[in-house]
Amino acid sequence: MIRLPSSHAAITAPLVASSTRFPGILVGRSLLDGRPFHLSPVLTDHRVLPSTNSLALGGLGSGKSTTAKARARREILEHGHQYVVIDSFGEDNAGEWAPLVRSLGGQVIEAGTFTLNPVSELFPPEVREQLVRSLIAAVEPAALTHQATHALQHALNHPKATSLNGLVDALVLPEEGRWPVEKLTEWGEGAAIALSRYTEGSLRGLFDGDTASLPETDLPIISFDFSRLDRNSPAIPSLMAAVACWAEHVWLRQSTAAHRHLVLEEAWQILLSPATSELIQRLLKNSRKAGLSLDVVMHTLSDLGTGPAQDLARLCEVAHIGRLGPEEAALVGTLLSLPQWAIDKLPALDPGQAVWKVGPDYVDIVQTVISEEEAKLTDTSSRRRKAQQALAGAVAQHTATEAAAPAVDRDEDQDLADDLFAKPDPSPCDEGEWDWEMPPNVIDSRHLAAIEAAREGRCGEAADLAALGEREDITAHGINSVEALSWLSTRATVAELCGNLDQAVQLRATVARMGNVEWFEQTDDSTSPQWHRGPQLAAPEPPTDDTSEKPRRRTWPYVAAIAALALAAGVVWQNAEDDKQAQERQEQAAAYKGVSAVNLHVDGVEVETLADWSRDGRSVVLSVWVDREENPKLVRIDSADQTAQEKTAPLEPGEIPMPIRLEVKVPIKDRYEAVRMSVAVGGPKWEEGSRAPRRTIEFRPDRTAIDAETGKPLKQQYSKLL
């Protein structure tokens, strides 16, 4: 068996990149294993990625908006997706998405140039009420008392309530109903005053039209530009709520695109508003059925406070997080369940680099790659660049003794375009493969022999040749020598040619994480380390004249050799049984995966179970995950002497249903030891005091599991294992 040297294996830990490849557009390049990173969430298997919603975080200049715009452009051009963008930030009184929108033949709609009727018949009755409530909450949250809500519902049924002006009249002069007119007038006074801000006050002209001048629904991209409004104005959450309703009930129903995206720039403004967050929550929950992805872009999670707005962020299955401060990185890591190594990396990321989390388990660090044209369309720092140019001009005027320096025309975003985001020349890795060309003048024939054997299907021979060559160079030059390190790529190529993608990724991740790739590049200096240079043979020493008499041949070395062989044969015979046990142990180790996951149906509820063995082989974490929409009343797990359970209670109005997750940690003596867990679930019809149905599973570390009661194997849920 060929093994990675222990010092190299240590470099790869923790290894998070795997052979997982996502379909879709090219986003960038992994900094863990060097491979291209592709992702179109809607094209990914729903078992791996149940939701297609995404969350983008990062400080100023981290490249989050650049990445979002580049992804949108590629999805539109390559897959025909449609986009609606709510854009509330930009330069020169224009939204930052405007150049990209116009280049794609889309439409930019500025606030005030369109009118939306919140009580239009285009919306179902329940949506009209929710939209009007959001308008009231944006300007006068305290006006929505229980009595005011009833008065509003009564007024919405009035014949005059076909426009916002008519609705205000119906609140001020209500008709007789279940309650006296005097009470209805008193109850509806606060709501009428709040709505009058939109009919008579500073916000008039946005919602008080009799008819709605709505945009077309077949454009590739539409941007609602709110950048001219005061960022603290109540008009922004109100307009966002209105656009969300239009998108849900008009755009989604009339659009014929394969998939649609709703982008929320500066999303904290809409997620913090209680009324608008309800609309977004509904869109998030129904996004899969509606063929919609919500792409949320914002600076930090701290902007959302600690309330339900952060719960909405958890519903995004795709997250890319750019550079953040240490405190914010810790908060984001806790909320999104990032591994500690990724949290530690966040403060040190360069512009354009981001930690990506896809689904429950996949984590990677990706460098976004954009073309020169995309760099021009996504530039959001023109003012800063002009200031730098002006400063460079002033310096040039006061430096007569020196040559005039060229004007500085770089900033963080431009650096993304020119250096970090430079489009590489086409290479084999762009096609999902990996191969470094060997310089012809330094090719070591041993490397070539191993690769040729793998290409011809002689995988065992190729692996042995690579292992032998690596061992020779380690012995001759040391484990950290250039010659020894050069075998890592050869072994990765051999592993990939033979179909062992996991081992190939591990080896390449070792190279990437070492941060020193000069050893595979050819240099002009013949004394410098070069890729695939074999050990230099020592020059033979000239023969010396030796006229001394040759010693007589002795027989005792042969006798000693025969005795040694006999002794070795005896040792082999005595240890035959030990070798057999060692072989069994090796086979067990080869099958070891350290994880097992299955889905169960207990009392009409789907339960996702997972067993995860620790790296030191001393414990196993057993967990279950249940969607609250399955309406479970009780979930309980038992293993050894460990127990965890949760009973659900009816949701409060406005409360977001969060999944149920339970876990226990049980000790083990051997990393290859199987463990059992009992899962009890009380479904929607379960009654307190009765025994809940139960299933017992035996998990094994070779990625298998059986029903402990019947002995039948259970199907693995691979989306939990990637």
N, C-alpha and C positions, 0 to 999 in steps of 0.2 A: 504494500500500500504506500502511495506517495503522499507525503505530508508537507505542509508549509512549515518552514523553520519557525521555532517558537518566537524568535525576535520579530520576525515578519508578521506572525499572527497577532502579536501584541499591538502592532501598528494599526491593524484593521479594526480593533475593538474600540468603541461599539460599532459594528457594521450594520447600517440601516438600509443601504441600497441593496436591492435584490435583483433577480432576473425579471422582475415585473416590468412590463412595458405597456404603456397606455396608448391607445390609438388617438389619432387626430392631428391637429396642427403642431408644428414645431414651436416650442416656447423658448427653449434655450439649451444649455448644456450643464449636466450634473457636475458639481465640483467634488463629488465623492468618488465617482468612477469614470468621469470623462465622457460618458455617453450622451447622445442627444436626448433631451427630455421633451416628449410629445404629450399633449393632453387636450382632448375635447371631451369634457365630462359627459355630454349626451351620447357619445359613441362608446363609452365605457360600460362594461357589463353591469347591470343593476345590482347583481349580487356582490360586486366589489364596491360600487359607488351608488348607494340607493338614491341619493339626491344629487342634483347637478348645480346647486347653489354654491356661490363662492364668496369668500371674505378676503379682502386685501387690506393689510395694515402696513404702516411704516412711517417714519419721520419725514420731514421735509428733505427732498433730494434723494430719497431712498430708491426711487424708480418705480413705485407702485402704480402710479397713473400711467406712466409710459408703458409698463407691462400690460395694463388693462386695455389701453388703446391699441397696442400692437396685436393682442389676442383678438380684439373685436374686428380689426381690419382683416386678419387672416381667416377668421370664421366666416365673414361675409364673402370674401373673394373665393375661398376654397370650398365652402360648404353651403353657401346661399342662406346663411342665417340672417335674421332681422334683429335690429337693436332699437330700443328706446332708451335715451339717456336723460336723466335729470341732473343737469349741470348747474352748480351754484357757485363756481369759482373760476376765475380766469384773470387775464390782464387786459388793460385798455377797454374796459366795459364790454368784454366779450368772453364767452365761456371757453374753457380750454379745449373742449372737444370740437369747436367750430371748424378749424382747418381740416380735421380728419373727416367730419361729416360732409363738408362740401366736396372734398376730393372723391368721395364715394357716391356722389349724386343724391345725398340725403337732404334734409331740411332742418334748418335751425329756427326754432320758434322762440322769440323773446317774450318775456313776461309783459303782459299788457297788450300784446298784438292778437291775442285770442281770448275768447270768452267761453266759459263753461257754465252751463246751467245745472246746478246740483240736483234739481228736482225734475230733470228731463225724463221723459218717458223712455229714453234709451236705457235707463237704469231700472232694475227691479225695485219694488217698494222698499225692501229691507236695505238696499244699498243707498237709496235716497236718504233714508233716515240716518244711516251711519255716516254718510258724507256730510250732511247738515250738522250732525253732532260734532264731527271733526272741525268744521268751521267755527262752531261756537266755542269748542274747547281751546282752539288756537288763540282766541282773543279774550275770552272770559271763562276759564275753566270752572269757576265756582257757580256759574249760572246753570249748570246741568244737574239740578236737584231731581229727586224722584217726581215731584210735582211738575217741574218744568218739562221733564221727559214725557209725561202724560199729555201735557198741553201741546207739546210739539207733535206727538203722534196724532192727536186730534186735529191739529191744524193741517197736517200733511194730507188728510182726507178731505179737506175743504176744496170746493171747485176752483177757488182762486189760486190754489197752491200749484200752479204750473210754471212759476218763476220765483226767484228769490223775493222780489218785491211783493208778489201775491202771497207768499208764505208769511212775510212780516205782517201784512194786513190781516191775515187769518189769525195770527197770534194776538194782535191788538184788538180786533173785533171778532171774537170767535162766535160760532153758532151754538145754539143749545145742544147739549149732549147728555152723557150720563151724569155729568156734574153741572152745577149752575154756571151761567155765563160769567157771573162775578168772580167765582173761584178760578175758572179757566183763564180769565183775563189777568188775575193776580199771579197765577202760576207761570203764565207765559211771558210776563213782563221782562224778566231777565234775559230770556232767550231772544226776544224781539230786539232788545237793546244791543245785544252782542251781534246779531245779524245785520243791524242797521249800519255797523262799521263797513259792511260790504255793499250796502245800497246807497248810503249817504256820506260815509266817512272817507278816510284816507285810502281804503282798500276797494273803493267802488271801481267798476269797470272790469273786474276779474270774474265775477260770478253772477252779475245781475242782469245778464242779457236774457231776452225771451227765447232765443234759439242759440244753439252752440255752434260756433264756427270751428269745427274739429279738423285736424290734419288728416291727410291721406293715410291709409293703412297698408299700402303696398310698397312703400319706400324701403330701401335697404336699411336706413338708419335715420332716426329723428332725434334731435336734441332739444329739450326744453331748457332754455337758457334763462336762469334766474340770477345771473351774476350782477345785474344792475341793481338788484334789490338790496336793502340793508340786510346783512346776514343775521341780525337779531329780529327782523321783522316777522310778525305772525303770518305774513302772507306766504312765506316759504313753506312751512309745514302744511298750510292750507292748500297751496298749489300742488305740493307733492301728493297730498291725499287725493286731490281731484284727478291728477294725472294717473295715479295708481288705479283709481276707479275706471277711468277711460281705458287704460290698458287692459284691465281685467274684463270689462263688459263690452268693449267696442273693438279694440285692436286685436285681442286674442281670438275673438269670434270671427273677425273678417280676414285676418291674415292667413295666407296660404303657405307661408314659409315652413320648412321642415322643422325648424326650432327657433324660438324667440328668446331674447335677453332683455331684461330690464336692469339698467345700470344706475346705481344710486351713488353719485359723488357727494362727498361730505355727508355721509349717511347718518351721522349722529343727530343732525337736525330733524330728520324724520323719525328716527327710532326713539328719540327722547320724548316725542309728543305722544301722550297716551292714546289719543284718537287715531293718529296716523299709524302708530305701531300696530293697532288692531288690524288695519287694512293690510299691512305688510305681513303680519303673522298669517293671515288667511292666504295670501299669495304664496308664502313659503310652504304652507301645508299642502296646497293644491297645485304646486308648481309641476309636479311629475305628471299629473293628469292633464294639465293645461299645456304641456310642452313648452314650459317656460323655465329659464334660469334667472335667478336674481344674483347680480354681481355687485356686491357692496364694497365701496372703496372709502376708507377713512384713515385718519392718522393713528389714533390710539383707542384702546378699549376704555381707558379712563374717562373719555368723553361721554361714555354711556352711563356713568354712575354704577350703582350696584343693583339696580332693579331689573324689571322684566326685559329691558332693552338688551342686556347681556345674554339673557336666555335666548333671544332671537339669534344672536351670533353663534350659539351652539348648534343651531339648526343648519348651518352651512357645512357641507361635507368636504369642501375644498377650501383651503386657506393658504395664502402666501403672505409671509411676514417679512418685511424688510428691516432695515436697521432700526432698533429701538434702544432706549436707555435701559440700564440694568433693572430698575424697579418695574418699568413697564414690561420688559421681557419676562420677568417672573410672573406678573399678572396674566399675561397672554399665555404663557406656558401652562399655568395652572388651569385656566379656563378651557384651553384647547387640548389638554393632556399631551403636551409635547415632552419628549424625553429630555433629560437634564442636559445632555451634550448639545442639543439644539438650542435650548434656552441660553446656554453659555456662549453660543456662537452669535446670537442676535446683536449684541452691542458692537461687535467687530465686523459686521458685514459691510462690504463696499457698495456704492451705488449700483443698482441693477442686480444685486445678489439678494436672494430671499430664501428663507426656509419654507418649503412646500410640504403641506400635509394633505394627503389625498386619501379619503376614506378613513377608517378607524386606525390603520396601522402604518401606512406608507409615509415615510418622512425622508426628505432629501434636501440638499442645498443646491439651488439652480441659479445659474447666471443667464439672465435674459439676453437673447441675441436679436438685434433688429438691423434692418438695412439702412442705407443712407437716406432713402426716400422716407422711410418710417421715422427716422430721427428728425427730419424736418417737420413732419406732420404732428409729431408728439412733443415738440419743443415748447416748454412752458416757462422759460426763464429769459425771454428776450430783453426785459427791462434790466436784469442784472448784467447781461452781456453788454448792453449799451453803456451802462455805468462803468464797466471794466474798460471798454473801448475809450470812453471819455478820459478815464484816469490815465490810460496808456498814452493818449495824445498829450495830456498835460505834462507827463513825465518826459516825453520826447522833446517838448519845447524847452525844458529846463536842462537838457543834457546835450549841450552843443559839442562837448568834447568827445562824445561817444557816438557811435553809429545809432541811428534811430531804430529803436526796437520795434518789432511788429506789434500791432495792437493785440492785446489779449482778447481772444474771442472764445475762451473756453469757460465753462462753468460745469456744475455737477451733471446737469442733463446733457450738455454737449459732450462731456467725457464719456457718457454712456453711449453716445452715437459713434464717436470716433475710436475709442479704445476698448472699453469693456464690452460694448455691444456690437463690435465690428463683425460683419458677416464673414465667416470663414470661407475659404475656397472650398468647392465641392470635394468631399473626401469619402472614403468608404464608410466612415462612421455616420455620415448623413443618411445612409441607407439602412441604419440600424445595425451595422457591423463595425468591427474594430480591427484595424490593421495598421501598424507602423511600417513604412518602407525601410528596409535595411540598406544603409549606404553600401554600394558595391565594393568599395575598397576596404571595408572593415568587417565583412561578413564572416562569422565563425561557422565553419561547415557543420559543427555539432548542432547548432541551432537549426540550420536548414534541414539537416537530416531528421530531426525530431518533427518539424512542421510537415515535411514531405510525407513522413510515415503516417501522420494523423490525416492528411488529405487523402491518402490511399486507403484509409479505413483500418490501419494497423494501430489502433489506439493504445493497446497495452504496450507495444514496442515503443511508440512515441513517448508515452508517459515515462517509461523506464529510461529512455535516452535522455529526456529532460532532467529527470531526477539524478541520473549519473553525472551529467554535465554540471549540474548545480553543485553536487557534492564535491566534485573535483575542484571547482573554482573556490568553493568555501574553504576546502583544505589548503589550497595553494595560496589564496589571497585574503581569506577572512570573510566572515559572514556579511560584513557591511561594505565589502569592496564593490567597485563598479562591475567587475566580472560576475560576481555572485548575484548582484541585483538585476543584471540584464536578463537573467533566466526567468524573472517573474513574468515578463511580457510573453516570452516564448511559452511558458507553461499555461498562461491565460489563453493564448491562441490555440494551443493543443487541446485544452479543455473545451473551448468553444467549438472547434472542429469536430470534437467527439460528442457534442451534445450536452456537456456538463456545464450549463450556464451559471449555476450557483458558484462553482469553483472559479470560473472565469471572472465573475464579478468581484469575488473576494480578492483575487490577485490584482485586478486593476484598481480596486479601491485602495489596496495597499500602496500602489504606486502614487495615486492621487493624494492620499493622506500624508505621504512622506514629504510632499511639497518640494521635491528636488527632482526635476525631470530632465536635467541636463545630460544624464547618463545615457539617454537613448538618442541624443542628437549628435550629428556629426559636426566636428569643429575643424577649423583650418590648422590649428596647432596640433601637430602629431603627438605632442607630449600630453595633450589633454585627454581625459577619459572620453571614450567614444562608444557608441552603441554597438554591441555584439563583438567587442574586441576580445579575443581570447587571450589566455595567458601567454606571455612572451617566453619563448624557449631560451634557456641560458646557452651562451656560446660555449661550444665544447673546448675544454682545456687541451692544449697541445700535449701530445704524448711525451712522456719522460723516459729517458733511457734507464732501464733497470737491468743491470747485468747480474743481479744477485740470483742465487740459486732458488728455483721454485721449491716450495715446501712439498713434502711428501703428502700424498692423499691419505686421508684418515677415514677409517670406517665408522668411528663412533658417532658422527653426525647422522649417518643413515639409520643407525640403530635408534638414536633418539627420535628421529622423525617417525619411524615405525611405531615406537612406543607412544608418541603423541597422538598419532592417528588412532591407535587402539583405544587410548584414553578418551578421545573425542567421540568415538563410536559408542563407548560405554555411556558417556554423558547423554548422547542423543537417545539411546535406548531408554535410559532412566527417565528422561524428560519427555517422552512421547506423549504421555497423558497430559502433562502441563501444556505442551504445544497444542493439543486438541482443545483444551479449555481456552487457551489464548486465542485460537482461531475463532471459537464461538464468540469470545468477547469482542473480537475485531468485527465480526459480522453484526453483532449487536450494536456496536459503536457506529458502523456504517449506516445502519437503519435509523439511528437516533435523530430525531428532529426536535425534541423538546417541547412539542406543542400538539394539541389535539382539540378539535372543535366540532360539535354537531348541533343541529337544530332538532328540537323536539316539539311535539304537540301534546300538551297536557291540559285536559279539561277544556278543550276548544281554544286554547291560547298557544301561540307560537313562542317558543323559548329558545334563545340562542345561548349555548353553553360553551365554555372554553376552559381548557387546562393548560397552564403555562409553567414549565419546569424552570427553576432558577438556574443561573449559569454555574453556580457552585454545586448543583446537584443535591442540595440539602432541603429543599422545600418546593412545593407546588402551589400556585395560586389558582383556585377554582372560582369561576365567576359565571353569572347568568345575566342576560340582558333581555328585557321585555318591553315592548312598545305599549305605552299607556292607552293607545287607541284600541288595543286588544281587550280593554276593559277587565283586567285582572283585579280581583279583590284581595288576593293573598299570594305572595311568592315567598318560598322558603327553601334554603339549601342546607344540607348536612353532610359533613365529611369528617371522619374520625370523631373527635370531640368538639369540632368547630361548627357553629350554627349562625346563620344570618337570615333574617326575614323582614318583610315589609308588608303592611296592610294599607291599602289605598283608601282615600276618602274622596267624596265628591269634590270636583273642582269648583273653586270660587269664580264668580264672574270676572272675566278678563285674565284668569290665571292660565299660564301656558302649560300644557301637559308635558312633563318631562319623563323620559324613559326611566324604568326601574332597573337599577344595576346593583347586584349583590356580589360579594366575593368573600372567600375565606382562604387562609393560608395554612396549609398542613405540612408538617415536617416529614421527610423521608430519609431512609438510610442509604439508598442507592439511586443514582440518577436514572437508572433503567427500570425503576420500580413503578408498577401501575398503581393508580389511585382510583377510588370510587367516590362518587358524589350522588346523593339522593336529592331530587328536585320535586317539591310539592307545590302545586298551583291550584288556587281556587278561582275558577273562571267566573264569567258574568252571572251565572246562576248559583254560584256557591253561597251557602248560608253560614253565618257565624255559628260556631259550635259543632259543625259537622266535619268529618275527616276529609281533607283535601286529597284529590288524586295525586299519585306519586310515581315517579320513574327513577330508576337507579342506573347510572352509567359507569362503566369501567373504562377510564381513559388510559391510553398507553403512549409512551413518549415517541413511538415510531409513527405518529400521525394516524393512529387507528383508535377505534373505540367500539365497545360491544354493549348490548343491553344485558345487564348483570342478571336479570331474571330469566331471559330466554336464551342467552348466549349468542344471539344473532348480531352480526356486525352492523354498525351504524354508519351512514354516509357522512363523510367529512364535509364541513362547510369551509371551503377553501378561501373565501373572501376574508375570513377571520385569521387566516394563516399567512397571508402574503406579507 
